[in-house]
């Protein structure tokens, strides 16, 4: 049951442009499925809001600053769909003043190659 109706956790997906538009489209679809699953759970008492896929240090910094300035954002859920170098996240996470959860998992149960 959602008991914090006016609050949100932001779901932010990390990737890079080098994977190309087709992979980034898949990334967005996977993120939507995860968010829908989380939001359908009665065990999660706050809504999860999709804040898109960040692909550059500037995008990461911008979403972290936006989270800091939004009183309805209580934290971030970060999911690295595809390789997102840690150094891309340094400036944003240094500025972030909200708690975050970093998911270390893949979307599919099996790796997509032999």
DSSP file (Angstrom, degrees, kcal/mol; ACC not computed):
  #  RESIDUE AA STRUCTURE BP1 BP2  ACC     N-H-->O    O-->H-N    N-H-->O    O-->H-N    TCO  KAPPA ALPHA  PHI   PSI    X-CA   Y-CA   Z-CA
    1    1 A X              0   0    0      0, 0.0     2,-0.9     0, 0.0     3,-0.1   0.000 360.0 360.0 360.0 134.8    0.0    0.0    0.0
    2    2 A X        +     0   0    0      1,-0.2     3,-0.2    37,-0.1    44,-0.2  -0.727 360.0 162.5 -83.1 107.0    1.3    3.4   -0.9
    3    3 A X        +     0   0    0     42,-1.0     2,-0.6    -2,-0.9    -1,-0.2   0.566  68.0  62.1-102.1 -11.8    1.1    5.4    2.3
    4    4 A X    >   +     0   0    0     41,-2.0     3,-1.7     1,-0.2    43,-0.5  -0.596  63.5 163.1-109.2  68.4    3.5    8.2    1.2
    5    5 A X  T 3  S+     0   0    0     -2,-0.6    -1,-0.2     1,-0.3    -2,-0.1   0.736  72.0  48.5 -63.5 -25.4    1.3    9.5   -1.7
    6    6 A X  T 3  S+     0   0    0     -3,-0.2     2,-0.3     2,-0.0    -1,-0.3   0.401 102.9  75.5 -97.0   3.8    3.1   12.8   -2.0
    7    7 A X    <   -     0   0    0     -3,-1.7    40,-0.9    66,-0.0     2,-0.3  -0.793  58.4-167.6-116.1 158.4    6.6   11.3   -2.0
    8    8 A X  E     -ab  47  73A   0     64,-2.9    66,-3.1    -2,-0.3    67,-0.6  -0.979  20.9-142.1-141.1 151.5    8.6    9.5   -4.7
    9    9 A X  E     -ab  48  75A   0     38,-2.3    40,-2.8    -2,-0.3     2,-0.5  -0.975  32.5-132.4-105.3 130.0   11.7    7.5   -5.2
   10   10 A X  E     -ab  49  76A   0     65,-2.6    67,-3.5    -2,-0.5     2,-0.7  -0.717   9.8-149.4 -88.1 129.5   13.3    8.3   -8.5
   11   11 A X  E     -ab  50  77A   0     38,-3.4    40,-2.8    -2,-0.5     2,-0.5  -0.884  19.5-177.0 -97.5 116.3   14.4    5.4  -10.7
   12   12 A X  E     - b   0  78A   0     65,-2.9    67,-2.4    -2,-0.7     2,-0.4  -0.967  11.2-153.9-120.4 126.7   17.4    6.4  -12.8
   13   13 A X  E     -ab  53  79A   0     39,-2.4    41,-3.2    -2,-0.5     2,-0.4  -0.837   7.6-147.5-102.7 135.6   19.0    4.1  -15.3
   14   14 A X  E     +ab  54  80A   0     65,-2.8    68,-1.2    -2,-0.4    67,-1.1  -0.853  36.3 125.6-104.3 137.0   22.6    4.4  -16.3
   15   15 A X        -     0   0    0     39,-2.1     2,-0.3    -2,-0.4     3,-0.0  -0.818  44.8-111.0-158.6-161.3   24.0    3.6  -19.8
   16   16 A X    >   -     0   0    0     -2,-0.2     3,-1.1     4,-0.1     4,-0.2  -0.982  19.7-121.0-145.4 155.2   26.1    5.2  -22.5
   17   17 A X  G >  S+     0   0    0     38,-0.5     3,-2.3    -2,-0.3     7,-0.1   0.779 101.3  78.8 -64.2 -27.1   25.5    6.5  -26.0
   18   18 A X  G 3  S+     0   0    0      1,-0.3    -1,-0.2     2,-0.1     3,-0.1   0.684  81.8  66.0 -62.3 -16.3   28.1    4.1  -27.5
   19   19 A X  G <> S-     0   0    0     -3,-1.1     4,-0.5     1,-0.1    -1,-0.3   0.667 105.9-128.9 -78.6 -15.4   25.5    1.3  -27.3
   20   20 A X  H <>  -     0   0    0     -3,-2.3     4,-2.2    -4,-0.2     5,-0.2   0.034  26.1 -69.4  88.5 163.8   23.4    3.0  -29.9
   21   21 A X  H  > S+     0   0    0      1,-0.2     4,-2.0     2,-0.2     5,-0.2   0.816 125.5  57.3 -63.9 -33.8   19.7    3.9  -30.2
   22   22 A X  H  > S+     0   0    0      2,-0.2     4,-1.8     1,-0.2    -1,-0.2   0.934 110.9  42.6 -65.4 -44.7   18.4    0.3  -30.4
   23   23 A X  H  X S+     0   0    0     -4,-0.5     4,-2.6     1,-0.2    -2,-0.2   0.908 112.7  53.5 -66.7 -41.3   20.0   -0.7  -27.1
   24   24 A X  H  X S+     0   0    0     -4,-2.2     4,-2.1     1,-0.2    -1,-0.2   0.845 107.0  52.4 -64.2 -32.0   19.0    2.5  -25.4
   25   25 A X  H  X S+     0   0    0     -4,-2.0     4,-2.1     2,-0.2    -1,-0.2   0.907 110.2  48.1 -66.7 -41.4   15.4    1.8  -26.5
   26   26 A X  H  X S+     0   0    0     -4,-1.8     4,-2.8     2,-0.2    -2,-0.2   0.894 108.7  55.0 -63.5 -40.0   15.6   -1.6  -25.0
   27   27 A X  H  X S+     0   0    0     -4,-2.6     4,-2.4     1,-0.2    -2,-0.2   0.927 108.0  48.6 -57.4 -47.1   17.1    0.0  -21.8
   28   28 A X  H  X S+     0   0    0     -4,-2.1     4,-2.2     1,-0.2    -1,-0.2   0.899 111.8  48.9 -62.7 -41.7   14.1    2.3  -21.6
   29   29 A X  H  X S+     0   0    0     -4,-2.1     4,-2.0     2,-0.2    -2,-0.2   0.920 111.1  49.6 -64.9 -43.8   11.6   -0.6  -22.0
   30   30 A X  H  X S+     0   0    0     -4,-2.8     4,-2.2     1,-0.2    -2,-0.2   0.907 110.1  51.5 -61.2 -41.9   13.4   -2.7  -19.4
   31   31 A X  H  X S+     0   0    0     -4,-2.4     4,-2.7     1,-0.2     5,-0.2   0.916 107.9  51.9 -61.2 -44.1   13.3    0.2  -16.9
   32   32 A X  H  X S+     0   0    0     -4,-2.2     4,-2.5     1,-0.2    -1,-0.2   0.891 109.4  50.2 -60.3 -40.2    9.6    0.7  -17.5
   33   33 A X  H  X S+     0   0    0     -4,-2.0     4,-2.2     2,-0.2    -1,-0.2   0.912 111.5  47.6 -65.7 -42.3    9.0   -3.0  -16.7
   34   34 A X  H  X S+     0   0    0     -4,-2.2     4,-2.6     2,-0.2    -2,-0.2   0.942 113.5  47.7 -62.8 -47.3   11.0   -2.9  -13.5
   35   35 A X  H  X S+     0   0    0     -4,-2.7     4,-3.0     1,-0.2     5,-0.2   0.908 110.8  51.3 -62.2 -43.1    9.2    0.3  -12.4
   36   36 A X  H  X S+     0   0    0     -4,-2.5     4,-1.4    -5,-0.2    -1,-0.2   0.908 111.0  49.1 -60.9 -41.6    5.8   -1.2  -13.2
   37   37 A X  H  < S+     0   0    0     -4,-2.2     4,-0.5     2,-0.2    -2,-0.2   0.919 113.2  45.8 -63.6 -44.0    6.7   -4.3  -11.2
   38   38 A X  H >< S+     0   0    0     -4,-2.6     3,-1.2     1,-0.2     6,-0.2   0.921 112.5  50.4 -65.0 -43.7    7.9   -2.3   -8.2
   39   39 A X  H 3< S+     0   0    0     -4,-3.0    -1,-0.2     1,-0.2    -2,-0.2   0.751 105.4  57.5 -68.4 -23.0    4.9    0.1   -8.3
   40   40 A X  T 3< S+     0   0    0     -4,-1.4     2,-0.3    -5,-0.2    -1,-0.2   0.589  86.3 101.1 -82.4  -9.2    2.5   -2.9   -8.4
   41   41 A X    X   -     0   0    0     -3,-1.2     3,-0.8    -4,-0.5    -3,-0.0  -0.598  61.5-154.9 -80.6 131.5    3.9   -4.3   -5.1
   42   42 A X  T 3  S+     0   0    0     -2,-0.3    -1,-0.1     1,-0.2    -4,-0.0   0.619  91.9  69.8 -74.5 -12.7    1.9   -3.7   -1.9
   43   43 A X  T 3  S+     0   0    0     -5,-0.1     2,-0.6     1,-0.1    -1,-0.2   0.611  84.3  76.0 -80.9 -12.1    5.2   -4.0    0.0
   44   44 A X    <   -     0   0    0     -3,-0.8     4,-0.1    -6,-0.2    -1,-0.1  -0.898  63.2-167.1-105.3 118.3    6.6   -0.8   -1.4
   45   45 A X        +     0   0    0     -2,-0.6   -41,-2.0   -43,-0.1   -42,-1.0   0.320  66.8  55.0 -92.7   8.2    4.9    2.2    0.4
   46   46 A X  S    S-     0   0    0    -44,-0.2     2,-0.2   -43,-0.2   -38,-0.1  -0.980  87.2-106.4-137.5 149.6    6.1    4.9   -2.0
   47   47 A X  E     -a    8   0A   0    -40,-0.9   -38,-2.3   -43,-0.5     2,-0.5  -0.484  25.2-135.5 -78.2 148.3    5.7    5.4   -5.7
   48   48 A X  E     -a    9   0A   0    -40,-0.2     2,-0.5   -13,-0.2   -38,-0.2  -0.908  19.4-158.0-103.4 124.3    8.7    4.8   -8.0
   49   49 A X  E     -a   10   0A   0    -40,-2.8   -38,-3.4    -2,-0.5     2,-0.5  -0.891  15.6-127.2-108.9 130.8    9.1    7.5  -10.7
   50   50 A X  E     +a   11   0A   0     -2,-0.5   -38,-0.2   -40,-0.2     3,-0.1  -0.637  25.5 177.6 -76.9 121.4   11.0    6.9  -13.9
   51   51 A X  E     -     0   0A   0    -40,-2.8    -1,-0.1    -2,-0.5   -39,-0.1   0.161  43.6-120.9-109.5  15.7   13.6    9.7  -14.5
   52   52 A X  E     -     0   0A   0    -41,-0.3   -39,-2.4   -24,-0.1     2,-0.5  -0.147  39.0 -45.5  85.0-174.4   14.9    8.2  -17.6
   53   53 A X  E     -a   13   0A   0    -41,-0.2     2,-0.4    -3,-0.1   -39,-0.2  -0.875  46.1-152.8-103.1 124.5   18.3    6.9  -18.8
   54   54 A X  E     +a   14   0A   0    -41,-3.2   -39,-2.1    -2,-0.5     3,-0.1  -0.832  19.7 169.6 -98.2 135.5   21.4    9.1  -18.1
   55   55 A X        +     0   0    0     -2,-0.4   -38,-0.5   -41,-0.2     2,-0.3   0.407  56.9  45.3-127.3  -2.5   24.2    8.6  -20.5
   56   56 A X  S  > S-     0   0    0    -40,-0.1     4,-2.2     1,-0.1     5,-0.2  -0.945  81.7-110.7-140.0 159.5   26.7   11.4  -19.7
   57   57 A X  H  > S+     0   0    0     -2,-0.3     4,-2.6     1,-0.2     5,-0.2   0.877 118.9  54.0 -57.5 -37.2   28.3   12.9  -16.6
   58   58 A X  H  > S+     0   0    0      2,-0.2     4,-2.4     1,-0.2    -1,-0.2   0.901 108.1  48.4 -66.2 -40.3   26.3   16.1  -17.3
   59   59 A X  H  > S+     0   0    0      2,-0.2     4,-2.2     1,-0.2    -1,-0.2   0.900 112.3  49.6 -65.1 -39.8   23.0   14.2  -17.4
   60   60 A X  H  X S+     0   0    0     -4,-2.2     4,-2.1     2,-0.2    -2,-0.2   0.935 111.7  47.7 -63.7 -47.1   23.9   12.4  -14.1
   61   61 A X  H  X S+     0   0    0     -4,-2.6     4,-2.5     1,-0.2     5,-0.2   0.908 111.0  52.4 -59.9 -42.8   24.8   15.7  -12.4
   62   62 A X  H  X S+     0   0    0     -4,-2.4     4,-2.4     1,-0.2    -1,-0.2   0.911 110.0  46.5 -62.8 -43.8   21.6   17.3  -13.6
   63   63 A X  H  X S+     0   0    0     -4,-2.2     4,-2.1     2,-0.2    -1,-0.2   0.868 112.4  51.0 -69.5 -34.3   19.4   14.5  -12.3
   64   64 A X  H  X S+     0   0    0     -4,-2.1     4,-2.0     2,-0.2    33,-0.3   0.911 112.1  46.4 -67.3 -41.9   21.2   14.5   -8.9
   65   65 A X  H  X S+     0   0    0     -4,-2.5     4,-1.6     2,-0.2    -2,-0.2   0.901 111.2  52.2 -65.8 -40.3   20.8   18.2   -8.6
   66   66 A X  H  X S+     0   0    0     -4,-2.4     4,-0.6     1,-0.2    -2,-0.2   0.904 108.5  51.1 -62.6 -40.8   17.1   18.0   -9.6
   67   67 A X  H >< S+     0   0    0     -4,-2.1     3,-1.1     1,-0.2     6,-0.3   0.918 107.5  53.3 -61.6 -43.4   16.6   15.3   -6.9
   68   68 A X  H 3< S+     0   0    0     -4,-2.0    -1,-0.2     1,-0.2    -2,-0.2   0.860 112.0  45.8 -57.9 -36.0   18.2   17.6   -4.3
   69   69 A X  H 3< S+     0   0    0     -4,-1.6     2,-0.7    -5,-0.1    -1,-0.2   0.448  94.1  85.8 -91.8  -1.5   15.8   20.4   -5.2
   70   70 A X    X<  -     0   0    0     -3,-1.1     3,-1.5    -4,-0.6    -1,-0.1  -0.879  58.4-164.1-104.1 110.1   12.6   18.3   -5.3
   71   71 A X  T 3  S+     0   0    0     -2,-0.7    -1,-0.1     1,-0.3    -4,-0.0   0.696  89.5  59.0 -66.4 -16.9   11.1   18.1   -1.8
   72   72 A X  T 3  S+     0   0    0    -65,-0.1   -64,-2.9    -3,-0.1     2,-0.6   0.619  85.6  89.2 -85.7 -12.8    8.9   15.2   -3.0
   73   73 A X  E <   +b    8   0A   0     -3,-1.5   -64,-0.2    -6,-0.3     3,-0.1  -0.763  49.8 177.2 -85.9 118.4   11.9   13.1   -3.9
   74   74 A X  E     -     0   0A   0    -66,-3.1    25,-0.5    -2,-0.6     2,-0.3   0.497  61.9 -35.7-100.0  -4.4   13.0   11.0   -0.9
   75   75 A X  E     -bc   9  99A   0    -67,-0.6   -65,-2.6    23,-0.2     2,-0.4  -0.941  59.4 -97.3 166.3 175.2   15.8    9.1   -2.7
   76   76 A X  E     -bc  10 100A   0     23,-2.2    25,-2.3    -2,-0.3     2,-0.5  -0.914  10.3-153.5-122.0 146.2   17.1    7.5   -5.9
   77   77 A X  E     -bc  11 101A   0    -67,-3.5   -65,-2.9    -2,-0.4     2,-0.5  -0.986  22.0-161.6-112.2 116.7   17.2    4.0   -7.2
   78   78 A X  E     -bc  12 102A   0     23,-3.5    25,-3.4    -2,-0.5     2,-0.5  -0.879  10.0-177.6-107.1 127.8   20.1    3.7   -9.6
   79   79 A X  E     -bc  13 103A   0    -67,-2.4   -65,-2.8    -2,-0.5     2,-1.2  -0.980  18.2-151.3-128.3 120.8   20.2    0.8  -12.1
   80   80 A X  E     +b   14   0A   0     23,-1.0    25,-0.2    -2,-0.5   -65,-0.1  -0.755  17.9 177.3 -91.5  95.7   23.1    0.3  -14.4
   81   81 A X  S    S+     0   0    0     -2,-1.2     2,-0.3   -67,-1.1    26,-0.2   0.945  71.9   6.3 -64.9 -49.4   21.5   -1.5  -17.4
   82   82 A X  S    S-     0   0    0    -68,-1.2   -68,-0.1    -3,-0.2    -1,-0.1  -0.786 115.6 -51.4-126.8 171.4   24.6   -1.6  -19.4
   83   83 A X        +     0   0    0     -2,-0.3     2,-0.4     1,-0.1    -1,-0.1  -0.193  54.9 176.1 -52.4 121.4   28.1   -0.6  -18.5
   84   84 A X        -     0   0    0     -4,-0.1     5,-0.1   -70,-0.1    -1,-0.1  -0.907  32.9-123.5-129.1  99.8   28.1    2.9  -17.1
   85   85 A X    >>  -     0   0    0     -2,-0.4     3,-1.6     1,-0.1     4,-0.5  -0.097  10.9-130.8 -53.0 136.5   31.7    3.8  -16.0
   86   86 A X  H >> S+     0   0    0      1,-0.3     3,-1.7     2,-0.2     4,-0.6   0.838 104.9  64.7 -56.0 -35.9   31.9    4.8  -12.3
   87   87 A X  H >4 S+     0   0    0      1,-0.3     3,-0.5     2,-0.2     4,-0.4   0.778  93.0  62.6 -64.1 -23.2   33.9    8.0  -13.2
   88   88 A X  H <4 S+     0   0    0     -3,-1.6     4,-0.4     1,-0.2    -1,-0.3   0.768 105.1  48.1 -67.1 -23.8   30.8    9.3  -15.0
   89   89 A X  H <X S+     0   0    0     -3,-1.7     4,-2.8    -4,-0.5     5,-0.3   0.561  85.2  90.1 -94.7 -11.1   28.9    9.2  -11.7
   90   90 A X  H <X S+     0   0    0     -4,-0.6     4,-2.0    -3,-0.5     5,-0.2   0.920  88.9  44.1 -58.1 -51.5   31.5   11.0   -9.5
   91   91 A X  H  > S+     0   0    0     -4,-0.4     4,-1.2     1,-0.2    -1,-0.2   0.915 117.7  45.1 -62.9 -43.5   30.3   14.6  -10.0
   92   92 A X  H  > S+     0   0    0     -4,-0.4     4,-1.5     1,-0.2     3,-0.4   0.940 115.0  45.1 -66.6 -48.1   26.6   13.7   -9.6
   93   93 A X  H  < S+     0   0    0     -4,-2.8    -1,-0.2     1,-0.2    -2,-0.2   0.801 108.1  58.8 -69.4 -27.0   27.0   11.5   -6.6
   94   94 A X  H  < S+     0   0    0     -4,-2.0    -1,-0.2    -5,-0.3    -2,-0.2   0.853 112.7  40.3 -65.6 -33.8   29.3   14.0   -4.9
   95   95 A X  H  < S+     0   0    0     -4,-1.2    -2,-0.2    -3,-0.4    -1,-0.2   0.698  90.2 109.8 -86.0 -21.5   26.5   16.6   -5.2
   96   96 A X     <  -     0   0    0     -4,-1.5   -31,-0.1     1,-0.1     4,-0.1  -0.354  39.6-179.5 -65.9 128.6   23.6   14.3   -4.2
   97   97 A X        +     0   0    0    -33,-0.3     2,-0.3    -2,-0.1    -1,-0.1   0.146  58.0  81.0-111.7  16.3   22.1   15.0   -0.8
   98   98 A X  S    S-     0   0    0    -34,-0.1   -23,-0.2     1,-0.0   -24,-0.1  -0.850  87.2 -98.0-118.7 155.6   19.5   12.2   -0.9
   99   99 A X  E     -c   75   0A   0    -25,-0.5   -23,-2.2    -2,-0.3     2,-0.3  -0.360  41.9-164.6 -68.2 153.6   19.9    8.5   -0.1
  100  100 A X  E     -c   76   0A   0    -25,-0.2     2,-0.5    -4,-0.1   -23,-0.2  -0.990  18.2-149.0-141.6 153.7   20.3    6.1   -3.0
  101  101 A X  E     -c   77   0A   0    -25,-2.3   -23,-3.5    -2,-0.3     2,-0.7  -0.985  14.4-153.5-117.7 126.2   20.2    2.4   -3.7
  102  102 A X  E     -c   78   0A   0     -2,-0.5     2,-0.5   -25,-0.2   -23,-0.2  -0.900   9.9-148.3-105.5 113.8   22.4    1.1   -6.5
  103  103 A X  E     -c   79   0A   0    -25,-3.4   -23,-1.0    -2,-0.7     2,-0.8  -0.701   8.2-165.9 -84.1 123.5   21.0   -2.1   -8.1
  104  104 A X        +     0   0    0     -2,-0.5     2,-0.3   -25,-0.1   -25,-0.1  -0.742  50.3  97.5-107.2  80.4   23.7   -4.5   -9.2
  105  105 A X        -     0   0    0     -2,-0.8     2,-0.3   -25,-0.2   -25,-0.1  -0.966  64.5-118.4-156.0 166.5   21.7   -6.8  -11.5
  106  106 A X        -     0   0    0     -2,-0.3   -25,-0.1     2,-0.2   -24,-0.1  -0.740  23.4-125.1-108.4 163.7   20.8   -7.5  -15.0
  107  107 A X  S    S+     0   0    0     -2,-0.3     2,-0.2   -26,-0.2    -1,-0.1   0.931  89.4  59.4 -74.6 -47.1   17.3   -7.5  -16.5
  108  108 A X  S    S-     0   0    0      2,-0.1    -2,-0.2     1,-0.1     4,-0.1  -0.494  78.6-131.0 -86.5 153.0   17.2  -11.0  -18.0
  109  109 A X  S    S+     0   0    0     -2,-0.2     2,-0.3     2,-0.1    -1,-0.1   0.821  95.2  41.8 -68.6 -30.5   17.7  -14.2  -16.1
  110  110 A X  S    S-     0   0    0      1,-0.0    -2,-0.1     2,-0.0     2,-0.1  -0.859  95.5-102.0-118.1 151.9   20.3  -15.3  -18.6
  111  111 A X        -     0   0    0     -2,-0.3     2,-0.1     1,-0.1    -2,-0.1  -0.459  34.5-122.0 -67.4 144.0   23.0  -13.5  -20.4
  112  112 A X  S    S+     0   0    0     -2,-0.1     2,-0.3    -4,-0.1    -1,-0.1   0.114  87.8  53.2 -81.6  25.9   22.0  -12.6  -24.0
  113  113 A X              0   0    0     -2,-0.1    -2,-0.1     1,-0.0     0, 0.0  -0.970 360.0 360.0-149.9 164.6   24.9  -14.5  -25.6
  114  114 A X              0   0    0     -2,-0.3    -2,-0.1     0, 0.0    -3,-0.0   0.457 360.0 360.0 -79.6 360.0   26.5  -17.9  -25.6
